Amino acid sequence: MSEERESGAAVAEGKPRVKEPPRYVVLLHNDDYSTMEFVVEVLQRFFQKTEEQAVKLTLEIHTKGRAVAGIYTPEIAEAKAVQVVDTARSRGFPLKATAEPA
């Protein structure tokens, strides 16, 4: 057994603090061409939203112009935004997704 444990000293004293990574939001933006069904599908597929959550967010995007689909590290947020745009383009929709600091 180590001397630290035998003496009752706390083992975690010298443990460095880990800085939280910056957080980014993925925003979906309203357009006049992407269907509600497609936006709901995107929110369920890429952001793990339930159907109810996805419909609610889709309506927020429509009425407010944009809504937060999720909050992630910068790399993941950017990757998700690219996935959404690539999928939208492949399906003929102009849906816009951006990643911004939270």
C-alpha positions in Angstrom: 0.0 0.0 0.0 1.4 3.5 -0.8 2.5 5.8 1.9 -0.1 8.4 0.9 -3.0 6.0 1.5 -1.5 4.7 4.8 -1.2 8.3 6.2 -4.7 9.1 5.1 -3.6 11.9 2.7 -6.0 12.7 -0.1 -4.8 11.2 -3.3 -6.6 13.7 -5.6 -4.8 16.8 -4.1 -2.5 17.4 -7.0 -5.0 16.6 -9.7 -5.1 19.4 -12.3 -8.4 20.9 -13.1 -9.7 20.2 -16.6 -11.1 23.2 -18.5 -14.5 22.6 -20.0 -14.4 22.8 -23.8 -16.2 25.7 -25.5 -19.8 25.0 -26.4 -21.3 25.7 -29.8 -24.9 25.7 -30.9 -26.2 24.3 -34.1 -28.9 26.6 -35.6 -31.4 25.6 -38.2 -32.7 28.6 -40.3 -36.1 29.1 -41.9 -36.5 29.0 -45.6 -39.6 29.0 -47.9 -38.8 25.6 -49.6 -37.8 22.9 -47.1 -40.8 21.0 -46.0 -41.9 20.6 -42.4 -41.6 16.8 -42.8 -38.0 17.1 -44.0 -37.0 19.5 -41.1 -38.7 17.1 -38.6 -36.8 14.2 -40.1 -33.4 16.1 -39.8 -34.1 17.0 -36.2 -34.8 13.4 -35.4 -32.0 11.9 -37.4 -29.1 14.2 -36.5 -30.2 15.6 -33.2 -32.0 12.7 -31.6 -35.2 14.7 -31.0 -38.5 12.9 -30.4 -41.2 13.6 -33.0 -42.9 15.9 -30.6 -39.7 17.9 -29.9 -38.9 18.0 -33.6 -42.3 19.4 -34.5 -42.1 22.0 -31.8 -38.6 23.1 -33.0 -39.7 23.1 -36.6 -42.5 25.5 -35.7 -40.1 27.7 -33.8 -37.8 27.8 -36.8 -40.7 28.8 -39.0 -42.0 31.5 -36.7 -38.8 32.9 -35.3 -36.5 32.4 -38.3 -34.2 30.0 -36.5 -33.9 27.7 -33.5 -31.2 25.8 -31.6 -31.1 22.1 -32.7 -28.3 21.1 -30.3 -25.3 22.2 -28.2 -22.0 20.5 -28.8 -18.2 21.0 -28.8 -17.1 23.1 -31.8 -16.0 20.1 -33.9 -19.1 18.1 -33.4 -21.3 21.2 -34.0 -19.6 22.0 -37.3 -19.8 18.4 -38.4 -23.5 18.2 -37.7 -24.2 21.5 -39.5 -22.3 20.1 -42.6 -24.3 16.8 -42.4 -27.6 18.7 -42.3 -26.6 20.9 -45.3 -25.2 18.0 -47.3 -28.4 16.0 -46.7 -30.6 18.9 -47.5 -28.8 19.5 -50.8 -28.9 15.9 -51.8 -32.7 16.0 -51.3 -33.2 19.3 -53.1 -33.8 21.5 -50.1 -32.0 24.8 -49.3 -32.1 24.2 -45.5 -29.4 26.1 -43.8 -27.6 25.0 -40.6 -24.9 27.0 -38.9 -22.6 26.4 -35.9 -22.0 29.4 -33.5 -20.4 29.9 -30.1 -23.1 29.3 -27.4 
